[in-house]
Amino acid sequence: MSYALLFLGFVFLVKGADVFVNGASALARLFGVSPTVIGLTVAAIGTSAPEIAVSVTSALQGNGDIALSNAIGSNLFNILLILGLCAVVRPVPSDRGLLRFDIPVCIATTVFLQYMLSNGAVERHEGVLLLTGLGAYLAIALRSAIKNKPENPEKPAVSFWKSGLYILSGLAAVVYGGNLVVANACRIAETMGVSQTLIGLTIVAVGTSLPELVTSVAAARKGETGLAIGNVIGSNLFNILLVVGSAVSLSPVSVSANYTVDCLVLLAASVLIYIFSRTHHTISRAEGVCCLLIYAIYTGYIIVR
């Protein structure tokens, strides 16, 4: 039964992502903002919903390692595998705003996460600080979007209400599908005797990142590469600022596992994406393949360690 529900979850994910991308693209054109901004905000918040649900529930139940490893594993999956796949499907251009602000902020939040984990516990005030940083980031991002809004935005064929319906229905299908996949994948893994930390870094992280995966790849296939990279970078920011921040604010987490290597790999991957993005302002197919290879090596490492 678990395998059948797992398959059903994938169906909801794929179809929901397709509908969501259509609605988000129409909304971006309607309001005259770039698809990248929609990816950094609307898409990122929506596709991060599974991470929020899993991490907050895990923290409240005393499973702090799953909450933290889910956020770290999801971010690694987003940057290396999702962005790598998107670049292989279609080279991903990056705009100046990402290079000047969003990617550096993503790197800085990763450094701060490593600092929080270094003393073996993440306290409530650190979670509040992360949530405060999220509020500041959203304010700056939205202010920039309004400031750079064109005078005569392109009118989409889809109305505001219809695009909103597409976004909500697609997002609901994506989140529901993600929950089905995570629940049944964890059930299958537990019967195999897999450790909690490994489940968080792999199965739960991959499962809760499936909305980002299907949304970003669907966007890349439709030529909406700005939405694809915006979704990945935005999701990584929300995973640390919102997901970890919410979980820790509700219940301080005692860290039993050593995440130093994982955080260092995440930091290196974030810097690598920044370097790739500066190269002709595009992440090429070859660079996408490089990201996929690094993720494969990392996955092999955490399985055997």
N, C-alpha and C positions, 0 to 999 in steps of 0.2 A: 504493500500500500504506500509506503514511504517513497518508493521509486516513482509510482504513478503521480503522486502529489508533487514530487520534484519536477517531473516533466511538465505538469500543468502550470507550475510556477514560471518555468521558462517561457511558456506560451504567453502568459500574461505580461511578462517582462518585455518580450520582443514587440508585441502588438501595441502595448501601452506606450513604449518609447517612440514608436513611429508616429502615433497620434500626438504625443506630447511635443515632439520636434515641430510638427506642422503648426500647432497652436502657438508655440513660443516664437517661431520665425515670423508668423503673421503679427503677433503682438509687438515684436521689435519694430517691424515696418510701420505699424499703426502709430506708435508713439515716437517714431523717428530716432530710436536709439539703436546702437549696433547690436547684432546678435551676441557679441562677446559680453556685453553688459548684461543681457538677459541670462547668458550662461553663468556669469559670476554671481547673479542674485537669484532670480526665480528658479532657474534649473538647478542651481547648486543647493538651494534650500530644500527643494522638493526631492531631489535624488539622495539627499543626505538623511531623509526621514528614517530609513531602516537603521542607519548607524545610531541615530539618536535613540530610537526605541530600544535597540539591543543594548547599548552602552548604559543608558540610564537604568534600565531594568536590572542589568548585571551588577551595577554599583549598589543599587538598593538591596539586592539579594546577597551582598557581600562577596560577589565574584569580581573583584577589582581587576584581576589580570585580564579577564575577557574584555572589560570596558576599555582598558588602555591598549591592549594588543589589537583590538578591533580597529581603533582609530589609526594606530601606526601601520598595521597591515593594509587597511583600506587606502591610506595615502600612498603607500608603496605600489599597490595595485593600480591606483589611479594614474600615477605619474609614469611608471615604467610600462605596464601592460596596456592600459587603455589608451594613453597618449601615443604609445608605440604603435598600437594597432591602427589608430586613426591616421598616423603619418604614413603607414604602409598602404592604407586604403587610398589616401589622398594627402600629399604634402600639406602641412598645417602652417599657414602664415601667422605671425604674431604681431599685434599692433604695438604702438609706442607706449600706450597706457599700461599694458601688461609688463613690459620690460622696465618701465620707470617705477611702477608702484606695486602691482598685484603680486608678481613673482618674488620681488625682494621681500614683501610682507610675508609671503608664504615661507620663505627661507628663515626669516626672523622668528616666526612662530614655532618653527621646528627646533631652532636653537633654544628657545624658551622652554619648550616641552622637555628637551633633554636636561635642561637645568632643573626643572621641577622633579624629574624622576631620579636625579642623582643622589638625593638624600633618603631614598627608600619610601617616601610617602608624598602624596599630593594632598595638600590641605584645602579646606573650604575657601579661604581667602584667595588662594591661587585660582580656584575655579571662578570666583567672582571677578578677578582681574582679567581672566580670559573672556568672560562675557562682556566686560566693559570694553575690551579691545575689539570685540565683534561689533558692538554698537558704533564705535568710532570708525571702523572700517566701512560699515554700511553707509554711514553718513557721508564719508568722503567719496565713496564710489557713486552714490546716487547724485551727489552734488556735481561731480564731474560729468555724469551722464546728462544731467539737465543743462549744464553749461555748454556742452558740445552738441546739443540737439540741433539738427538742421532746421532751417526756416520752413522748408516745404518738404516734409517727409513723404516717402512713397506710400500710397494707399494700397493696402493689400486687398485681394479679392474676398477675403474672409472678414466678416464683421467683428467688432470688439467682443460681443457676447458669444459668438460662435468660437472665436479663438480662445476665449476664457473657458468655454465648455470643453474644448479639445484639451487644454492644459490640465484641467481638473480631472477629467475622465482618464486621460492618459497617465497622469500622475497616480491616480488611485489604482489603476491596473498595475503600474510599475511597483508601487509600494506593496500591494497585495501579493504580487508575484514574488517579490524579494523576500517577503515574510515566509511564504510557502517554501521557497528554496532553502532559506537559512534553517528553518525549523526541521525540515526533513533531512537536510545534509548533516546537521548536528546529531540528529537521532541515529543516522546511519554510522557516523563517525564514532559515536560513543559506544556502539556495539562492537567496534573494532579496537577499543581501548586506547584511543588517542588522548593525549594530555590536554588540559584546559588551555594552557598558553599556546600550544600548537594549533588547537582548534580556533582560537581567537585570531592568530596571525595568518591563518590560511583559510579554512572553510568559512568561518563567520565573516572574516574580512572580505573575502572574495564574494560571498553571498550578498552581503549588504552593499557591496560596490557594483553589483550587477545592474542596478538602475543607471549608474553613471556609465557603465560599459555600453549597455544597449543604446542609451540616449546619445552618447558621444559618437559611437560608431555609426548610428543611424544618421546623425547630423553630418558626419564626414561624407557618407555616401550620397547625401543630398546636396553636397557642396557647401553646407553651412559650417565651415571649419572654425569660424569665430565662435559659434555656439559650442562646438566640441571642446576647444581648448579653454574657453571660459568656464564651462561646466567642470572640467577637471581641476583647474586652479582654484575656482570658487569652492568646490567640494572639499578640497584639501584644507582650505582655510576654515570652513565650517566644521570639519571633522575635529580640528584642534580647538578652535575658539568656542564653538557651540556644543559639539558632542561631548568632548572632554570637560569643558567648562560646566555644562549642565549636570553631568554625572557627578563631578567632584563637588559642586556647590550643594547638591542634595545629600551626598554621602562621601566624606573624605576617603580616599583610596590608599590602602597600604600595599606597597609594591613588593611582591615576593619574587618576581622574575627579574633577570638582568636584561634591560632593553638597550644597553649602550650600543651594541653592534647594530641593532635594528634602527635606532635613531640616527646613527652615523651614516648608515646606508641611505636612509630617507633624506638626510641633509645633502649627501653627495649627489643623489638623484635629482634633488631640487636645483642644486647648483648646475648640474649637467644640462637640465632642461633650459635653464637660463642661458647657458653658453650656446646650446643648439639654437635657441630662439634668436640670438643675436647674429647668428651666421646667416647672412642674407635675409634676416627677419623671417626665416622659415625653418620648420623642422622637416627635414627631408625624409624620403623613404629609407635611405641607408641609416640615418640617425634613429629612425623608428625601429629598425631591425636591431640596432645596438641596444636600445632600451629593452626590447623583448629578451635579448640574450642575457642581459644583466639580471632581469627578473627571474629567468630560468635558473641562473646560477644561485641567486639568493634563496629561491624556493628549495633547491637541493640542499643548501647549507642548513636551513632551519629544520629540515626534515631529519637530517643525520646528526645534528648537534646534540 
